[in-house]
Amino acid sequence: MASLGDIIFYSMIVLIVLFSALIILLLALAFSGESSEVSSTNTLPIANLGQDVVLSCFLNVKLELAKLRQVSVTWEKEDLDGLVHRYVDGAADLVDQDSQFKGRTQVFPEALGSGNASLLMRDVRNSDAGQYTCRISSSEGGGMVNIQLRTAAFTAPNFKFSNGVLVAEASRWFPKPNITWSDEAGNVLNGTTSFTQNSAGIYRVVSTVQAVNVSDTYTCRIENELVSAVSKATVTDTEVFRRTYFTFNAASTLLASIYLSTLATILYIYYLAS
């Protein structure tokens, strides 16, 4: 016969599965929009601060050229009184545009015929982070989709090598990242990292690792909860050859935190019961 601890444990496992299914359902409801006729190729984009970003939004039907003037595209941001952008009657209508987006947004009229109502946002700021809604209305159909824009700062590091010391320097990171060094065999190395923060809160990162061998390749990973930059640096007598690739976290940080907190609580309950 199963003990009380076993019963509680297996009950908690069932709750974990159910909670995971609930997270998936909530994400689907939050970002799918009200109509399958409007969609986005990326509902959780990450924009690099100070650069441009395109928020994707598509009407899944093609429009006849003669009907393009009947298309209305409205971009809104949650908790914002004014609009982000509006396109109606064949032209931009920015009378109700919020001042923080003035001169920074546009759609692509030439692409509307293929259903592309994506928004270009220039010079991304931290305040731009949040939930956006793209609404499309046309004679052929319409609907809406929600997009959660997240902001970060990230750059690939530059490398220098001198007297057995390899230095990686990245000029722009936010939020504050962690830095990890490893050798060709995957062994973690002891690196030393310093951070300098400017008035905008952006971090400059300088990280060093010592006892570096010429002709070997080292991996420097710079990462925070949103972005990860993995650089492979091969050291020679005269220079450092590097290649960097970025990966982006598509998961909801909030839901992940809730899930981990719930899991920790479940394990603690099991510990007390056993």
C-alpha positions as CSV (number, residue, x, y, z in Angstrom):
1,M,0.0,0.0,0.0
2,A,1.4,3.4,-0.9
3,S,2.5,5.7,1.9
4,L,1.1,9.1,2.6
5,G,4.3,10.6,1.2
6,D,4.0,8.7,-2.1
7,I,0.4,9.7,-2.5
8,I,1.3,13.4,-2.0
9,F,4.3,13.1,-4.3
10,Y,2.3,11.6,-7.2
11,S,-0.5,14.1,-6.7
12,M,2.0,16.9,-7.0
13,I,3.3,15.4,-10.2
14,V,-0.2,15.5,-11.6
15,L,-0.5,19.1,-10.5
16,I,2.8,20.0,-12.3
17,V,1.5,18.5,-15.5
18,L,-1.8,20.4,-15.2
19,F,0.0,23.6,-14.4
20,S,2.3,23.2,-17.4
21,A,-0.8,22.7,-19.7
22,L,-2.3,25.9,-18.1
23,I,0.8,27.9,-19.0
24,I,0.7,26.7,-22.6
25,L,-3.0,27.6,-22.8
26,L,-2.5,31.1,-21.3
27,L,0.3,31.8,-23.8
28,A,-1.8,30.7,-26.6
29,L,-4.7,32.9,-25.5
30,A,-2.5,35.9,-24.8
31,F,-0.7,36.0,-28.1
32,S,-3.0,34.3,-30.7
33,G,-5.5,37.2,-30.9
34,E,-9.2,37.0,-31.5
35,S,-9.1,35.9,-35.2
36,S,-7.1,33.3,-37.1
37,E,-7.1,35.7,-40.0
38,V,-4.5,37.9,-38.4
39,S,-1.2,36.4,-37.1
40,S,2.4,37.3,-36.3
41,T,5.6,35.4,-37.0
42,N,7.0,36.4,-33.6
43,T,4.7,37.3,-30.7
44,L,7.7,37.6,-28.3
45,P,10.3,39.7,-30.1
46,I,13.4,41.1,-28.4
47,A,14.5,44.5,-29.6
48,N,18.1,45.9,-29.3
49,L,18.0,49.2,-27.5
50,G,18.9,52.1,-29.8
51,Q,18.2,50.1,-33.0
52,D,15.2,49.5,-35.1
53,V,12.7,46.6,-34.8
54,V,9.9,45.3,-36.9
55,L,6.8,44.0,-35.2
56,S,5.2,41.4,-37.5
57,C,1.5,41.4,-38.3
58,F,-0.1,39.7,-41.2
59,L,-3.6,39.3,-42.6
60,N,-3.8,35.8,-44.0
61,V,-5.6,36.7,-47.1
62,K,-4.4,38.6,-50.2
63,L,-6.0,41.8,-51.1
64,E,-6.9,43.1,-54.5
65,L,-5.1,46.3,-55.5
66,A,-8.4,48.2,-56.0
67,K,-9.3,47.4,-52.4
68,L,-6.2,48.6,-50.6
69,R,-7.8,51.9,-49.7
70,Q,-10.3,49.9,-47.8
71,V,-7.7,48.5,-45.5
72,S,-7.4,49.9,-41.9
73,V,-4.3,49.1,-39.8
74,T,-4.2,50.2,-36.1
75,W,-1.3,49.6,-33.7
76,E,-2.0,50.1,-30.0
77,K,0.1,49.6,-26.8
78,E,-1.4,48.4,-23.6
79,D,-1.9,51.2,-20.9
80,L,-1.3,53.9,-23.5
81,D,-4.0,56.5,-24.2
82,G,-2.8,57.5,-27.6
83,L,-2.1,55.2,-30.6
84,V,1.2,53.8,-31.7
85,H,0.3,54.1,-35.4
86,R,-2.7,54.1,-37.7
87,Y,-3.0,53.6,-41.5
88,V,-6.4,54.2,-43.1
89,D,-7.8,55.4,-46.4
90,G,-4.4,54.8,-48.1
91,A,-2.4,57.0,-45.8
92,A,-1.0,57.3,-42.3
93,D,-3.4,58.9,-39.8
94,L,-1.3,60.1,-36.9
95,V,-3.6,62.6,-35.3
96,D,-4.1,60.4,-32.2
97,Q,-0.6,59.1,-32.1
98,D,1.1,59.2,-28.7
99,S,4.0,61.7,-28.5
100,Q,6.6,59.1,-27.6
101,F,6.2,57.4,-31.0
102,K,6.2,60.6,-33.1
103,G,8.5,60.2,-36.1
104,R,9.5,56.7,-35.1
105,T,6.9,54.4,-36.7
106,Q,5.7,53.4,-40.1
107,V,3.9,50.5,-41.9
108,F,4.7,49.4,-45.4
109,P,1.8,50.4,-47.8
110,E,3.4,48.6,-50.7
111,A,3.3,45.4,-48.7
112,L,-0.4,45.6,-47.7
113,G,-1.5,43.9,-50.8
114,S,0.1,40.7,-49.6
115,G,-1.5,41.2,-46.1
116,N,1.7,42.6,-44.5
117,A,0.8,45.2,-41.8
118,S,4.0,44.9,-39.9
119,L,5.2,48.0,-37.9
120,L,8.7,49.4,-38.2
121,M,9.8,51.1,-34.9
122,R,13.0,53.2,-35.0
123,D,15.5,53.9,-32.2
124,V,14.0,51.5,-29.6
125,R,13.8,52.7,-26.0
126,N,13.3,50.9,-22.7
127,S,9.9,52.5,-22.4
128,D,8.8,50.8,-25.7
129,A,8.7,47.4,-23.9
130,G,5.1,46.1,-23.4
131,Q,2.2,44.5,-25.1
132,Y,1.2,45.8,-28.6
133,T,-2.0,45.0,-30.5
134,C,-2.2,45.0,-34.2
135,R,-5.7,45.3,-35.6
136,I,-6.5,44.9,-39.3
137,S,-9.9,45.7,-40.9
138,S,-10.6,45.1,-44.6
139,S,-13.3,44.0,-47.0
140,E,-11.7,40.6,-47.2
141,G,-11.5,40.0,-43.4
142,G,-9.7,41.2,-40.3
143,G,-8.9,40.6,-36.7
144,M,-6.1,41.3,-34.2
145,V,-3.0,39.8,-32.7
146,N,-1.1,40.7,-29.5
147,I,2.7,41.0,-29.5
148,Q,4.8,41.3,-26.3
149,L,7.9,43.4,-27.1
150,R,10.9,43.0,-24.8
151,T,13.9,45.3,-24.8
152,A,17.5,44.5,-24.2
153,A,21.0,45.7,-25.2
154,F,23.5,43.3,-26.6
155,T,26.7,43.3,-28.7
156,A,29.2,40.8,-29.8
157,P,32.5,41.0,-27.8
158,N,35.8,42.0,-29.3
159,F,38.9,40.0,-28.2
160,K,42.5,40.9,-27.5
161,F,45.4,38.6,-26.6
162,S,48.6,39.5,-24.9
163,N,51.1,37.7,-22.6
164,G,48.9,34.7,-22.1
165,V,45.8,36.8,-21.2
166,L,42.7,36.7,-23.4
167,V,40.4,39.7,-23.0
168,A,36.7,40.0,-24.2
169,E,35.1,43.4,-24.3
170,A,31.4,44.0,-25.0
171,S,30.2,47.6,-25.1
172,R,26.5,47.3,-24.6
173,W,24.6,44.8,-22.4
174,F,21.3,45.1,-20.5
175,P,20.0,43.6,-18.3
176,K,23.3,42.9,-16.5
177,P,24.7,39.6,-17.9
178,N,26.7,36.7,-16.6
179,I,30.0,35.7,-18.3
180,T,31.3,32.1,-18.5
181,W,34.6,30.9,-20.1
182,S,35.4,27.4,-21.2
183,D,38.1,25.6,-23.1
184,E,37.9,23.3,-26.1
185,A,37.0,20.3,-23.9
186,G,34.2,22.2,-22.3
187,N,35.9,22.7,-19.0
188,V,34.8,25.9,-17.2
189,L,37.7,28.4,-16.7
190,N,38.2,30.9,-13.9
191,G,37.6,34.3,-15.5
192,T,37.6,37.8,-14.1
193,T,34.9,40.2,-15.1
194,S,34.2,43.9,-14.5
195,F,31.2,46.0,-15.3
196,T,30.8,49.7,-16.0
197,Q,27.3,51.2,-16.2
198,N,26.6,54.4,-18.0
199,S,23.9,57.0,-17.3
200,A,21.3,55.0,-19.4
201,G,21.9,51.9,-17.3
202,I,23.7,50.0,-20.1
203,Y,26.6,47.8,-19.0
204,R,30.1,47.7,-20.6
205,V,31.6,44.3,-19.9
206,V,35.3,43.4,-19.8
207,S,36.2,39.8,-19.0
208,T,39.6,38.2,-18.9
209,V,41.0,34.6,-18.7
210,Q,44.6,33.8,-18.1
211,A,47.1,31.0,-19.0
212,V,45.7,30.9,-22.6
213,N,47.5,28.8,-25.1
214,V,48.2,29.9,-28.7
215,S,46.3,28.0,-31.4
216,D,43.6,26.9,-28.8
217,T,40.0,27.9,-29.1
218,Y,38.1,29.3,-26.1
219,T,34.4,30.0,-25.6
220,C,33.1,33.1,-24.0
221,R,29.3,33.1,-23.2
222,I,27.7,36.4,-22.3
223,E,24.0,35.9,-21.3
224,N,21.1,37.4,-19.3
225,E,17.5,36.2,-19.1
226,L,16.7,37.5,-22.6
227,V,19.8,37.1,-24.8
228,S,22.8,34.9,-25.0
229,A,25.9,35.6,-27.1
230,V,28.3,32.6,-27.6
231,S,31.7,33.5,-29.0
232,K,34.3,31.1,-30.2
233,A,37.8,32.8,-30.0
234,T,40.8,31.1,-31.6
235,V,44.1,32.6,-30.5
236,T,47.1,33.0,-32.8
237,D,50.4,34.8,-32.3
238,T,49.2,37.9,-34.1
239,E,45.4,38.1,-33.5
240,V,42.2,36.5,-32.3
241,F,39.7,35.0,-34.7
242,R,36.2,34.9,-33.4
243,R,32.7,34.1,-34.4
244,T,29.6,34.9,-32.4
245,Y,26.0,33.8,-32.5
246,F,23.1,35.0,-30.6
247,T,20.1,33.1,-29.2
248,F,17.0,34.7,-27.7
249,N,14.7,33.5,-24.9
250,A,11.2,33.0,-26.3
251,A,9.7,31.9,-22.9
252,S,7.7,34.1,-20.7
253,T,10.0,35.1,-17.7
254,L,7.0,35.6,-15.5
255,L,5.4,32.3,-16.2
256,A,8.7,30.5,-15.8
257,S,9.2,32.1,-12.4
258,I,5.7,31.1,-11.3
259,Y,6.4,27.5,-12.5
260,L,9.7,27.3,-10.7
261,S,8.2,28.7,-7.5
262,T,5.4,26.2,-7.6
263,L,7.8,23.3,-8.3
264,A,10.0,24.3,-5.3
265,T,6.9,24.5,-3.1
266,I,5.8,21.0,-4.2
267,L,9.2,19.5,-3.5
268,Y,9.2,21.2,-0.1
269,I,5.8,19.7,0.8
270,Y,7.0,16.3,-0.3
271,Y,10.1,16.7,1.9
272,L,8.0,17.5,4.9
273,A,5.6,14.5,4.3
274,S,8.3,11.9,3.8
